[in-house]
Amino acid sequence: MNEQVLDGFEGLNIYYGDLHNHCGQSYGQGTLEEAIKNARMQLDFTSITIHAVWPDLPINDPKLAYLVEYHQLGFEKASKNWDTYLKTIEAENEEGQFITFPSFEWHSNAYGDYCIYYQDGIDCPILSSNDLPTLKQEITELKRPVFAIPHHIGYKHGWRGINWKAFSEQYSPVVEIFSFHGLSESSDGPYPYLHSMGPRNYQSTAQYGWQQGYRFGLIGSSDHHNAFPGSYGSGRLGVWAESLTRAGIWDAIQNRRTYALTGDRIELAFTLNDCVMGSTCPANKDRQIKAVVRGGDAIDYIEVLHNNRVIHREDVRFNPKNKDQLFKVYIELGWGEEISFTSWEADIQIIDGRIKEVEPRFRGYLPTDVPRDDIFAYSEWTQINDKQVRFITRTKSNPSLHTAATEGISLEIEGNLDTKILAIINGKPYEQSIAELLIGSRTYYTGGFVSPAICIHRAIPQSEYCSNFSFSHQNEPTERDWYYLRVRQQNNQWAWSSPIWVERESK
């Protein structure tokens, strides 16, 4: 995090995870073991979710017979695998190292889809409730920590979008607003819903839910179906937690110290009158807002919204007067017209500098891919020392002009203009200095026209990916109002914070 620590964030650390993704334990592909291996490669915590229940599955619609059979077979598989799944999830949890939570997915046309999370245990039942009120009652009767978190909320109510009238803050302290389905912050903006399930509907968005008076934080998840938790670009979350433990991560989610991410590890903190994001402040006309953001790439802008309206926009631009000594460089592999896989071995060495931080950005199969073989965990990386990183992966052609299937790794490098990056990729060396990369990216090809390619992206100086600011906002106290932040980077990676609410005490 930036050297500046906001009041209220002392003693907290950022951890990154993906709480909603799938593998072949139900419908989906890849083994549970592969999913865990992929999660460990680039996440601090995860829950690998099992599709398990759909009480109002449209079994009487002959046009959807294929869909009904697909889900029913998946649910049978989930029930058969559940006990083994719970034991594996429990065995993979390592307090202080890597955290796992068991979960299953409960679908509903009438109420929207929910993922049900247990804090721990191997005696966690699949709840086959016919409706959401009954589900919540069964959760209450368990007398144990359970979350019921709605996802892809933006579909219309009745078509598996959220039913706000049945929403409960008690079991849903956060809501998933970003995944491969798209973004449901509002009904416009980036990442529209393009799935066959339909478009976004405003009355099913987070902004609408806040307007109705509900209090919930935000998370992103991949909803990846091919055993790759945290698939880059499909959705993740960041949490501010006291420790990398089940109790620590659970407490952060319970108290909404969370934010939604598309992919890059953006570090985001903001306060209002020293109240941290996710909390509720006493009413006060004078609101002092502070924010600290450290991006994964060049920050385009940071917006502060009050009651869903932008009240402040912070632009981040390169300042040539800054003597930056930290730079982020992304090495990305893929492209071409190869329909079969291209295998990559990369050895990245830093000359006259050092690696301060490594951020893996691996995707795996895309969520909608039909894999061509049975291998779902094929990327690995290791940091040899503070000057060298190695990784292996494989890629195929991008499925469309607007959908990436590339793989790569981003490095934060401490150095100067003379620092060099030597990338030895599939045995061939490519060398660039920071000075050269500050001007723009460099690309290389493995062969002739439309062959797979390598991109060493523009070096991003620290002054472009770090920002901290503060300002005052005046507003007459109302019963409840709210503020939140969203961050856009120049590479189109985003972050959305949980809100801070300002609430007048009831008399």
C-alpha positions as CSV (number, residue, x, y, z in Angstrom):
1,M,0.0,0.0,0.0
2,N,1.1,3.6,-0.3
3,E,3.2,4.9,2.5
4,Q,0.2,6.9,3.6
5,V,-2.2,5.0,5.9
6,L,-5.6,6.5,6.5
7,D,-7.0,6.7,10.0
8,G,-9.1,3.6,10.6
9,F,-7.0,1.3,8.4
10,E,-4.1,0.8,10.9
11,G,-3.5,-2.8,11.6
12,L,-5.4,-3.9,8.4
13,N,-4.0,-5.6,5.4
14,I,-5.3,-6.1,1.8
15,Y,-6.0,-9.6,0.7
16,Y,-7.3,-10.7,-2.7
17,G,-9.8,-13.5,-3.5
18,D,-12.5,-15.0,-5.6
19,L,-15.5,-16.4,-3.7
20,H,-17.6,-17.5,-6.6
21,N,-16.2,-19.9,-9.3
22,H,-16.9,-23.5,-10.4
23,C,-15.3,-26.7,-11.5
24,G,-16.4,-30.2,-12.4
25,Q,-17.8,-31.1,-9.0
26,S,-21.2,-30.2,-10.4
27,Y,-21.7,-28.8,-13.9
28,G,-18.5,-27.1,-14.9
29,Q,-15.1,-28.5,-15.9
30,G,-11.8,-29.3,-14.4
31,T,-11.0,-31.0,-11.1
32,L,-11.3,-29.5,-7.6
33,E,-7.6,-30.1,-7.2
34,E,-6.8,-28.1,-10.3
35,A,-9.1,-25.3,-9.2
36,I,-7.3,-25.1,-5.8
37,K,-3.9,-25.1,-7.6
38,N,-4.9,-22.3,-9.8
39,A,-6.3,-20.3,-6.9
40,R,-3.1,-20.7,-4.9
41,M,-1.2,-19.3,-7.8
42,Q,-2.6,-15.8,-7.6
43,L,-5.1,-15.4,-4.7
44,D,-5.0,-15.2,-0.9
45,F,-8.4,-16.8,-0.4
46,T,-11.1,-18.5,-2.3
47,S,-14.4,-20.4,-2.3
48,I,-14.9,-22.9,-5.1
49,T,-18.7,-23.0,-5.4
50,I,-20.8,-26.0,-6.1
51,H,-24.0,-25.6,-8.3
52,A,-26.5,-27.4,-6.2
53,V,-30.1,-26.2,-6.1
54,W,-32.7,-24.6,-8.4
55,P,-36.2,-25.1,-6.9
56,D,-38.1,-23.3,-9.7
57,L,-36.2,-24.9,-12.5
58,P,-38.4,-24.5,-15.6
59,I,-39.1,-28.3,-16.0
60,N,-42.4,-27.8,-17.8
61,D,-41.0,-25.8,-20.7
62,P,-40.2,-28.2,-23.6
63,K,-38.0,-25.6,-25.3
64,L,-35.7,-25.7,-22.2
65,A,-35.5,-29.5,-21.8
66,Y,-31.8,-29.5,-22.7
67,L,-31.2,-26.8,-20.0
68,V,-33.2,-28.8,-17.4
69,E,-31.3,-32.0,-18.0
70,Y,-27.9,-30.2,-17.9
71,H,-28.7,-28.7,-14.5
72,Q,-30.3,-31.8,-13.0
73,L,-27.3,-33.9,-13.9
74,G,-25.1,-31.3,-12.4
75,F,-27.1,-31.2,-9.1
76,E,-26.9,-35.0,-8.9
77,K,-23.2,-34.8,-9.3
78,A,-23.0,-32.1,-6.7
79,S,-24.8,-34.2,-4.1
80,K,-22.6,-37.2,-4.8
81,N,-19.4,-35.2,-4.5
82,W,-20.4,-32.9,-1.5
83,D,-18.8,-34.8,1.4
84,T,-15.5,-35.3,-0.5
85,Y,-15.6,-31.6,-1.5
86,L,-16.0,-30.5,2.1
87,K,-13.1,-32.6,3.3
88,T,-10.9,-31.3,0.6
89,I,-11.8,-27.6,1.2
90,E,-11.1,-28.1,4.9
91,A,-7.8,-29.8,4.3
92,E,-6.6,-27.0,1.9
93,N,-7.3,-24.2,4.4
94,E,-4.0,-22.9,5.8
95,E,-4.4,-20.1,8.4
96,G,-2.0,-17.3,7.6
97,Q,-1.2,-18.7,4.1
98,F,-4.2,-19.6,2.0
99,I,-7.9,-19.5,3.1
100,T,-10.8,-21.6,1.8
101,F,-14.5,-21.5,2.5
102,P,-17.1,-24.1,1.5
103,S,-20.1,-22.9,-0.5
104,F,-22.9,-24.0,-2.8
105,E,-25.1,-22.0,-5.3
106,W,-28.8,-21.7,-4.9
107,H,-30.6,-20.6,-8.1
108,S,-34.0,-19.0,-8.3
109,N,-36.0,-17.3,-11.0
110,A,-38.2,-15.6,-8.4
111,Y,-35.5,-14.4,-6.0
112,G,-32.3,-14.4,-8.0
113,D,-29.2,-16.5,-7.5
114,Y,-27.4,-16.7,-4.1
115,C,-24.1,-18.4,-3.1
116,I,-24.3,-19.8,0.4
117,Y,-21.0,-19.7,2.4
118,Y,-20.0,-21.4,5.6
119,Q,-17.1,-20.0,7.6
120,D,-15.8,-23.5,8.3
121,G,-16.6,-27.2,8.9
122,I,-17.1,-30.5,7.2
123,D,-20.7,-30.8,8.4
124,C,-22.1,-28.1,6.1
125,P,-25.5,-29.1,4.6
126,I,-26.8,-28.3,1.1
127,L,-30.0,-26.4,1.8
128,S,-32.7,-27.3,-0.8
129,S,-35.2,-24.6,0.3
130,N,-38.0,-23.9,-2.1
131,D,-37.9,-20.1,-1.6
132,L,-35.7,-17.4,-0.1
133,P,-37.7,-16.9,3.1
134,T,-37.4,-20.6,3.8
135,L,-33.8,-20.6,3.0
136,K,-33.1,-17.8,5.4
137,Q,-35.1,-19.6,8.1
138,E,-33.0,-22.7,7.6
139,I,-29.8,-20.7,7.8
140,T,-31.0,-19.2,11.1
141,E,-31.7,-22.6,12.5
142,L,-28.2,-23.7,11.8
143,K,-26.9,-21.3,14.5
144,R,-23.5,-20.9,12.8
145,P,-21.8,-18.2,10.6
146,V,-23.4,-18.3,7.1
147,F,-23.5,-15.8,4.3
148,A,-26.0,-15.7,1.5
149,I,-24.5,-13.5,-1.2
150,P,-26.5,-12.6,-4.3
151,H,-24.7,-12.5,-7.7
152,H,-25.4,-11.4,-11.3
153,I,-28.1,-9.3,-9.7
154,G,-28.6,-7.1,-12.8
155,Y,-31.0,-9.5,-14.6
156,K,-34.6,-8.6,-14.4
157,H,-36.6,-9.8,-11.4
158,G,-38.2,-13.1,-12.4
159,W,-35.4,-13.9,-14.8
160,R,-32.8,-14.8,-12.1
161,G,-32.2,-11.1,-11.2
162,I,-32.3,-9.9,-7.6
163,N,-35.6,-9.6,-5.7
164,W,-34.9,-6.6,-3.5
165,K,-38.1,-7.0,-1.5
166,A,-36.7,-10.3,-0.2
167,F,-33.2,-9.0,0.4
168,S,-31.7,-9.4,3.9
169,E,-28.8,-7.3,5.2
170,Q,-28.4,-9.9,8.0
171,Y,-27.1,-12.7,5.7
172,S,-26.0,-10.5,2.8
173,P,-23.6,-7.9,4.0
174,V,-22.2,-7.7,0.5
175,V,-23.5,-8.1,-3.1
176,E,-21.5,-9.3,-6.1
177,I,-21.7,-6.6,-8.8
178,F,-19.0,-7.8,-11.2
179,S,-18.3,-11.2,-12.9
180,F,-17.9,-12.6,-16.4
181,H,-21.7,-11.8,-16.7
182,G,-20.8,-8.1,-16.6
183,L,-21.3,-5.2,-14.2
184,S,-24.5,-4.4,-12.2
185,E,-23.4,-1.2,-10.5
186,S,-26.0,0.6,-12.7
187,S,-27.8,-0.2,-16.0
188,D,-25.3,1.8,-18.0
189,G,-21.5,2.2,-18.0
190,P,-18.9,-0.5,-18.8
191,Y,-19.3,-4.2,-19.1
192,P,-22.9,-4.7,-20.2
193,Y,-24.6,-8.0,-19.8
194,L,-24.1,-10.1,-22.9
195,H,-25.0,-13.6,-21.7
196,S,-28.0,-15.4,-23.2
197,M,-29.8,-14.7,-19.9
198,G,-30.4,-11.1,-21.0
199,P,-29.5,-7.4,-20.5
200,R,-29.2,-5.3,-17.4
201,N,-32.3,-3.9,-15.7
202,Y,-31.9,-0.7,-13.6
203,Q,-34.3,-1.9,-10.8
204,S,-31.9,-4.9,-10.3
205,T,-28.7,-2.8,-9.8
206,A,-26.7,-1.9,-6.8
207,Q,-27.5,1.8,-7.2
208,Y,-31.2,1.0,-7.1
209,G,-30.8,-1.2,-4.0
210,W,-29.0,1.7,-2.2
211,Q,-31.8,4.0,-3.2
212,Q,-34.3,1.7,-1.6
213,G,-32.5,2.1,1.7
214,Y,-30.6,-1.2,1.8
215,R,-27.1,-1.3,3.2
216,F,-24.6,-3.6,1.5
217,G,-21.0,-3.6,0.4
218,L,-19.6,-4.7,-2.9
219,I,-17.5,-7.6,-4.2
220,G,-16.5,-9.0,-7.6
221,S,-16.1,-12.7,-8.4
222,S,-15.2,-14.5,-11.6
223,D,-18.1,-17.0,-11.8
224,H,-15.6,-19.0,-13.8
225,H,-16.8,-22.5,-14.8
226,N,-13.4,-24.0,-15.8
227,A,-11.5,-24.6,-12.5
228,F,-9.8,-21.2,-12.5
229,P,-10.6,-19.0,-9.5
230,G,-9.5,-15.4,-10.0
231,S,-9.4,-15.7,-13.8
232,Y,-7.8,-12.4,-14.8
233,G,-10.4,-9.9,-16.0
234,S,-13.4,-11.9,-14.9
235,G,-13.7,-10.5,-11.4
236,R,-12.2,-10.6,-7.9
237,L,-12.5,-8.8,-4.6
238,G,-10.2,-7.0,-2.2
239,V,-10.7,-7.1,1.5
240,W,-9.2,-5.1,4.4
241,A,-8.7,-7.7,7.1
242,E,-6.7,-8.0,10.4
243,S,-5.3,-11.3,9.4
244,L,-5.2,-13.9,6.6
245,T,-7.4,-16.3,8.5
246,R,-11.0,-17.6,8.1
247,A,-12.1,-15.4,11.0
248,G,-10.2,-12.4,9.6
249,I,-11.6,-12.6,6.1
250,W,-15.1,-13.4,7.4
251,D,-15.0,-10.3,9.7
252,A,-13.9,-8.1,6.8
253,I,-16.8,-9.2,4.6
254,Q,-19.3,-9.0,7.5
255,N,-18.2,-5.4,8.1
256,R,-18.2,-4.6,4.3
257,R,-14.5,-3.7,4.2
258,T,-14.5,-5.0,0.7
259,Y,-14.3,-3.7,-2.9
260,A,-15.0,-5.2,-6.3
261,L,-12.3,-5.6,-8.9
262,T,-12.2,-6.6,-12.6
263,G,-8.7,-8.0,-12.4
264,D,-5.7,-5.8,-11.5
265,R,-4.7,-5.7,-7.8
266,I,-5.8,-2.2,-7.2
267,E,-5.3,-1.1,-3.6
268,L,-8.2,1.1,-2.5
269,A,-8.9,2.8,0.8
270,F,-11.2,5.7,1.6
271,T,-12.7,7.3,4.7
272,L,-15.4,9.8,5.6
273,N,-14.8,11.7,8.8
274,D,-12.3,8.9,9.6
275,C,-15.0,6.2,9.2
276,V,-13.7,3.4,6.9
277,M,-15.5,2.1,3.9
278,G,-18.4,-0.2,4.7
279,S,-19.2,1.6,8.0
280,T,-21.9,4.0,9.0
281,C,-21.0,7.6,10.3
282,P,-23.1,9.8,12.5
283,A,-24.8,12.6,10.6
284,N,-22.7,15.7,10.1
285,K,-23.1,18.5,7.6
286,D,-19.3,18.7,7.1
287,R,-17.9,15.5,5.4
288,Q,-14.1,15.2,5.0
289,I,-13.3,12.5,2.4
290,K,-9.9,11.0,2.1
291,A,-8.7,8.4,-0.4
292,V,-5.5,6.5,-1.2
293,V,-5.3,4.4,-4.4
294,R,-2.4,2.3,-5.7
295,G,-3.3,0.9,-9.1
296,G,-2.0,-2.1,-11.1
297,D,-1.5,0.2,-14.1
298,A,-1.8,3.9,-14.9
299,I,-4.9,5.4,-13.2
300,D,-7.1,7.3,-15.6
301,Y,-9.5,8.8,-12.9
302,I,-11.0,8.2,-9.5
303,E,-14.6,9.3,-9.0
304,V,-16.4,9.9,-5.7
305,L,-20.1,9.4,-5.8
306,H,-22.7,10.7,-3.3
307,N,-26.2,9.1,-3.6
308,N,-25.1,7.6,-6.9
309,R,-24.0,11.0,-8.4
310,V,-20.4,12.0,-9.1
311,I,-19.4,14.8,-6.8
312,H,-15.6,14.7,-7.3
313,R,-13.3,13.4,-10.1
314,E,-9.6,13.0,-9.5
315,D,-7.5,12.8,-12.7
316,V,-4.1,11.2,-12.5
317,R,-1.5,12.3,-15.1
318,F,2.2,11.8,-15.5
319,N,4.3,14.5,-13.9
320,P,7.7,14.8,-15.5
321,K,9.1,16.6,-12.5
322,N,8.7,13.4,-10.4
323,K,11.8,11.4,-10.0
324,D,10.1,8.0,-9.9
325,Q,12.1,5.0,-8.8
326,L,9.2,2.5,-9.0
327,F,7.8,1.2,-12.3
328,K,5.2,-1.4,-13.2
329,V,5.8,-3.5,-16.3
330,Y,3.4,-6.1,-17.7
331,I,4.7,-8.9,-19.8
332,E,1.8,-10.4,-21.8
333,L,1.9,-13.5,-24.1
334,G,-0.6,-14.7,-26.7
335,W,-2.3,-13.5,-29.9
336,G,-1.9,-15.0,-33.3
337,E,-4.2,-17.3,-35.3
338,E,-3.1,-20.6,-33.6
339,I,-6.2,-22.7,-32.9
340,S,-4.0,-25.1,-30.9
341,F,-2.0,-24.1,-27.9
342,T,1.3,-22.2,-27.9
343,S,3.4,-23.2,-24.9
344,W,5.5,-20.5,-23.2
345,E,8.5,-20.6,-20.9
346,A,9.5,-17.1,-19.7
347,D,12.6,-16.1,-17.6
348,I,12.4,-12.4,-16.7
349,Q,15.5,-10.8,-15.3
350,I,16.1,-7.3,-14.0
351,I,19.5,-5.7,-14.6
352,D,20.6,-2.8,-12.3
353,G,17.3,-2.9,-10.4
354,R,15.2,-5.2,-8.3
355,I,11.7,-6.7,-8.2
356,K,9.6,-5.3,-5.4
357,E,6.3,-7.0,-6.2
358,V,5.0,-9.7,-8.6
359,E,1.4,-9.7,-9.8
360,P,0.3,-12.8,-11.8
361,R,-2.4,-12.2,-14.4
362,F,-3.4,-15.6,-15.5
363,R,-6.8,-16.4,-17.0
364,G,-6.9,-20.1,-17.8
365,Y,-9.7,-21.2,-20.1
366,L,-12.2,-18.4,-20.6
367,P,-15.5,-18.9,-18.7
368,T,-17.4,-19.9,-21.8
369,D,-14.6,-22.0,-23.4
370,V,-15.1,-25.6,-24.4
371,P,-11.6,-26.9,-23.5
372,R,-9.7,-29.0,-26.1
373,D,-8.1,-31.3,-23.6
374,D,-8.4,-32.4,-19.9
375,I,-5.7,-30.1,-18.5
376,F,-7.0,-27.1,-16.5
377,A,-4.0,-26.1,-14.4
378,Y,-1.2,-25.4,-16.8
379,S,0.3,-22.1,-15.6
380,E,3.0,-21.7,-12.9
381,W,5.3,-19.0,-11.6
382,T,8.1,-18.6,-9.1
383,Q,10.3,-15.8,-8.0
384,I,13.9,-16.9,-8.0
385,N,15.2,-13.8,-6.2
386,D,14.7,-10.1,-6.2
387,K,16.0,-9.9,-9.7
388,Q,14.4,-12.9,-11.5
389,V,11.0,-14.4,-12.1
390,R,10.1,-17.5,-14.1
391,F,6.8,-18.6,-15.4
392,I,5.2,-21.2,-17.8
393,T,1.9,-21.0,-19.4
394,R,0.1,-21.6,-22.7
395,T,-2.2,-19.6,-24.9
396,K,-4.4,-19.8,-28.0
397,S,-5.8,-17.2,-30.3
398,N,-8.1,-14.5,-28.8
399,P,-11.8,-15.7,-29.4
400,S,-12.9,-12.3,-30.6
401,L,-11.5,-8.8,-31.4
402,H,-12.7,-7.7,-27.9
403,T,-12.0,-10.7,-25.7
404,A,-8.4,-11.5,-24.6
405,A,-7.1,-15.0,-24.0
406,T,-3.6,-13.8,-23.2
407,E,-1.6,-14.8,-20.2
408,G,1.1,-12.8,-18.3
409,I,2.7,-11.3,-15.3
410,S,3.2,-7.8,-14.0
411,L,6.3,-6.6,-12.1
412,E,6.8,-3.7,-9.8
413,I,10.4,-2.8,-10.4
414,E,12.6,-0.5,-8.3
415,G,15.2,1.1,-10.5
416,N,15.9,4.0,-12.8
417,L,15.9,4.9,-16.4
418,D,19.0,2.7,-17.1
419,T,17.4,-0.4,-15.5
420,K,16.9,-3.1,-18.0
421,I,14.4,-6.0,-18.4
422,L,15.8,-9.1,-20.0
423,A,13.0,-11.4,-21.0
424,I,14.1,-14.8,-22.2
425,I,11.0,-16.3,-23.7
426,N,11.1,-19.8,-25.3
427,G,14.9,-19.5,-25.3
428,K,15.1,-16.2,-27.2
429,P,16.2,-13.0,-25.4
430,Y,14.4,-9.6,-25.6
431,E,15.9,-6.7,-23.8
432,Q,14.5,-3.2,-23.1
433,S,15.4,-0.4,-20.7
434,I,13.0,1.4,-18.5
435,A,13.8,4.6,-20.5
436,E,12.7,2.9,-23.7
437,L,9.6,1.4,-22.2
438,L,8.5,4.7,-20.7
439,I,7.9,5.9,-24.3
440,G,5.6,2.9,-25.1
441,S,5.3,-0.9,-25.4
442,R,7.5,-3.2,-27.4
443,T,6.2,-6.2,-29.3
444,Y,7.8,-9.3,-30.8
445,Y,6.6,-12.2,-32.8
446,T,7.5,-15.9,-32.6
447,G,7.3,-16.3,-36.4
448,G,5.7,-14.8,-39.4
449,F,2.4,-12.9,-40.0
450,V,-0.4,-13.8,-37.4
451,S,2.1,-15.8,-35.3
452,P,1.8,-15.7,-31.5
453,A,3.3,-12.6,-30.0
454,I,4.9,-11.0,-27.0
455,C,4.1,-7.6,-25.5
456,I,6.3,-5.9,-23.0
457,H,4.0,-3.1,-22.0
458,R,4.8,0.5,-21.4
459,A,6.6,1.1,-18.1
460,I,4.2,2.9,-15.7
461,P,5.9,5.2,-13.3
462,Q,4.7,5.3,-9.7
463,S,3.3,8.8,-10.1
464,E,0.8,7.4,-12.6
465,Y,-0.4,4.5,-10.6
466,C,-0.5,6.1,-7.1
467,S,-2.9,8.8,-5.9
468,N,-4.0,10.2,-2.6
469,F,-6.4,13.1,-2.2
470,S,-8.9,14.7,0.2
471,F,-11.7,17.2,-0.1
472,S,-14.7,18.4,1.9
473,H,-18.3,17.9,0.9
474,Q,-21.2,19.8,2.5
475,N,-24.5,18.2,2.8
476,E,-27.5,18.7,5.2
477,P,-28.0,15.6,7.3
478,T,-30.8,13.3,6.0
479,E,-32.1,10.0,7.3
480,R,-29.4,8.2,5.4
481,D,-27.1,9.0,2.5
482,W,-24.0,7.2,1.1
483,Y,-20.7,7.7,-0.7
484,Y,-18.5,5.3,-2.7
485,L,-15.5,5.4,-5.0
486,R,-14.8,3.9,-8.4
487,V,-11.5,3.7,-10.1
488,R,-10.8,3.4,-13.8
489,Q,-7.3,2.6,-15.1
490,Q,-6.1,3.3,-18.6
491,N,-6.0,-0.4,-19.4
492,N,-9.7,-0.5,-18.6
493,Q,-9.4,-2.4,-15.3
494,W,-11.7,-1.0,-12.6
495,A,-12.4,-1.0,-8.9
496,W,-15.6,-0.1,-6.9
497,S,-15.5,0.4,-3.2
498,S,-18.2,-0.5,-0.7
499,P,-20.0,2.6,0.4
500,I,-19.8,4.7,3.6
501,W,-23.2,5.6,4.9
502,V,-24.1,8.8,6.8
503,E,-27.1,8.3,9.1
504,R,-29.0,10.5,11.4
505,E,-29.7,8.9,14.8
506,S,-33.4,8.0,15.3
507,K,-35.1,9.9,18.1
